[in-house]
């Protein structure tokens, strides 16, 4: 989340800001209920929402859609989360390849369509291999991970699924990232759980005309 390209292709920004995302959300299929959070436009924002909305439109590839649409309903929280995400994406001590890999891990654990759609290309661009991404998407431990990727994978998976991290796993992560990096990675992991929750609760989907990464019935 944050810079152009973070939530999809840049061309979507114009469509989303103009309400095209709302049209796509309204076409989710026969019998679908109304959107839980109708798509807001800049003109609809309150004085409390508008300053952040203007910031979002300068850097978001999906306009006010994606997680921003529900977030901005709570403008003070949204501003604070926006600032946290700005740090965790662009100023963190964790290398971009590992940072994006960690986001994908949460996207897979949550089957978060938007998180995976947005961050898989960013992870690949940052140097994550297609095989590692494909294995993770298939819900199995990726083969061919580099040592630092394996350390991040084990750390994130243990923390997320066991709610604890073993001494051995912690030591490997610390050796790769240092103390600050382990803290930053933990904050990133937890924050993207919150983002996944917002997306799921709000039933936000991928951009118009794009295939959801995860199909119905997949584990």
Order of alpha helices (4+ residues) and beta strands (2+ residues): alpha-alpha-alpha-alpha-alpha-alpha-alpha-alpha-alpha-alpha
